[in-house]
Amino acid sequence: AGLLRRAAGDPVVPDLAFSLPPSEFPPPLGIRSMAQSRLVVAVSPIAFRKPGVWVNEDPALYNRYLQEMARVISQLLQRDYFLVIVWSGLCDDERVVSEIMDRLDDASRQRTARQMHVPRIESWKDFVTALQDADLLVASRLHSTILGFVTQRPTVAISFDPKVDWVMEDLGQTSYLLQICDFRAEDVIEALDRIDARRDLVMNQIGSYQHRILPALAFQYDALAEFVRVGRR
């Protein structure tokens, strides 16, 4: 679903995932202890335009994405961050992870043994569980971005679709929005640095957003209930 504009200029309708209560979140995985006091960054890739997977495939664009994401991971490892590799598009995105890892240089591969964890992801709850211990998120899919904000994680979005742009715009996070067709690894690192410099402001923006959209979420649930009621007549 995601954030939707029904027509140009219409207000954005928040995704119902924003109504998930913290009481529904699974407990953390214990990644903090693995990280040994390092900053934890979750990275969630996408199989965008991958040949054989995406309808409008584009091998050149997909390979460019893989290469830049490998550079992102290498630079984060060089900074001594601890990485958690996750995915919200099951199967296809999981395969992307191994393709990114294949593009790492030797020094980065050696670091992964002590600075990286790839948990098993089979549902949104597994994704949320992994995010519980993350300080920051780098996301490419719409629902990776949404679940990042649902769990109060400052997020750098590498957008492939206007819906991702609308999420970032609605939360006031466009300073941390990049485009998948032309982003560079350095852009991701700089965006993470900007978040770090403004962490209190970013956290306040994310927290206040969830309070601000409560009436819109309630309206959607009322509309769905009315739809079901009328359909049963």
N, C-alpha and C positions, 0 to 999 in steps of 0.2 A: 504494500500500500504506500507507505511513506507519506511525506508531505505532498499534497496535491493542490494545484491551482485549477479551478474548474474553468476559468477563462482568464484572459489577460486582465490584470488589475484586481481580480478577485482575491479575497484573503486566503492565506494558506491554512489548510486543515491539518492539525498535528496528528502524527501517527499514533494509533492507540497503544503502541508499545511504550509510549511515554507514561502510560498509566500503571505500568508494572510497579507494585509496591516493593520496597526493599525486603519485606518479609518473605517474598517469593524467591529472593536470590539465594542460590546455593552458597555454602561456606567456601572460603578461599582454599586454594590448592596447597598452600604452604610455599609458594614461589619466593616469598620474601626471605625465607631461610636459605633457599638455593642461591639467591642473589648476593647474600653476604654483604649487605648494606649498600650495594650498588643501586643506582637509579634503574627502575624497571620500565622498559618501553615495550608495549605490545605492538606487533606489526601484523596487519591483516590484508593479504593480497587479493587479487581478483584475476580471473581468466579472461580479461577483456580482449575481445577480438582474436582470441586464440583459434587457430585453424582447427576445424573439426568440432568446435564447441560453440562458438559464437556465430549467429546467423550471418552477420556482415563481417566475416573474418578479414584480418589484416595482419599478415605475418610480420611485416616490417614494424608496425606499431607495437605488436605484442612483444617482439624481441627487444625493442627499445625499452618497453616497460620492465621486462625482466632484467635487463642490464642496469637500468637506473635503480631498481629496487635492490639489486645485489650491491650496488655502490652505497645505497642508504644503509644497508645492514653492515657493510664493511666499515663505514665511517662511525656508526654507532658503537660497534665493537672496539674500534680504535680509541674511542672516548671512555672505554671501560664500563659501558652500560651493560645491563643484563637484559636480554631480549626474550620475549615470549611470542612465538609465532602461532597465530590463530587464523581461523577462517570462518566466515558465516555462510558462504555458498558451498554446501557440502559436495564432496567428490571432485568437481572440476577445480575449485580453488585449492583444495588439498594437494592436487598434483602440481599446481603452480609452485608450491613451496619447494619441492625437490628441484624444479627447473631453476629457481632462483639460487638455491644452494650450489648447484653445479657451476654457477658463474662466479662464485666467490674465489678470491685469490688464496694462495696457500696459507698466508699468515692469518687471514680471517677464519679459514676452516679450522685452524689449530685453536683459535680462541673460542669457537662454538662449544667445545667440550665443557668449558667452565663458565661460559657467559650466555648460554642459550638453552631454552627449554621449549619443546614442541609437544604440548599436551594433546590428548585424544579429544577430538571435537566431533560429537555426534548429534548435538542439539543446541538450541540457543542457550540452554542452561549451562552446558559445558563452556560455551563462549563467555558467558557472564562470569562463571566461576574463575576462568583464567584472568579476566579483567579485574577481578577483586583485588589482586595484588599489584596491579600495574599503576605506575605514576602517570604515564602518557600513552596515547594510542595514535598510530598511523594507520588510517583506514582508507580503503578504496571502494568498498560496496556501500550501498545505502544503509542497509540494516547493521552493518558493522559500525557505521558512524552513529546511527541512532542508539544502538545499545551502548556505545561508548558514553554518550551523554546521559542515558538512563542510569548508568552506573557512576555518574559524576566524574568521568575521566576526560580531562582536556584532550582534544583531538585535532590532529592535522588530517584533513581530508584531501585525498587525491581523487578528484571528481571525474566520473565518466558520463554523468547524466545531470540534466538540470535539477532533478529532484534532490541530488546531493547538494547542489548549490543552494537550493531553497532551505534545506535543513541548516546549513551554515549561516545563511543570511538571517533566518528567523531567530537563531540563537545569538546573533551578533558576533559570529566567529569567522567572518570573511577574511580577517588578517591571517588565518591559518588554513585558507582554502587554495588548493592548487588544481591545475587541470592536467588530466592524464596524457593529453596529446603533446604537451611541451614542458612538463615539469622536469627538473633536474634534481639529483640527489642533494646537491647543495641547498636547493630551495627547501627541501624537507628539513634539513638540519637547522637552517636559519629560522624556519617557522617554529620548530621545537624550542629554539633559544628564545624566541619572542614570547612564547607561552611561559617559559621558565621565568622570564623577567617580569611577567604580569600575572603570575599564578593566582594571586588573591582576587584580582579583577575577573579573570577567566572563571574561576570557581563560583564567584558571586553571580556572574551572568548565567552560568549553567543552572545553578540552584534556583535563581529567581524565575527562569523560564518555565521550569516545571510547575511552579506555583501559578504563574501567569496563565498557563493554558488549561488549568483545571476546568473552567467553565466550558471551553471548547470541547474538551474530552467528554464532559458530562452530556453535552448536547449530542455528541455522536452516539453515545450509549442509549440516550433516549430515542434518537431517530431509529437505531437498530431495533430497539424493543418495539417501537411502533410498527416498523416494517414487518416484524415477525407476527405481531398481533393482527395486523390487517391481513396478512397472508393466511392466517388460520381461519378466517371467516368462511 
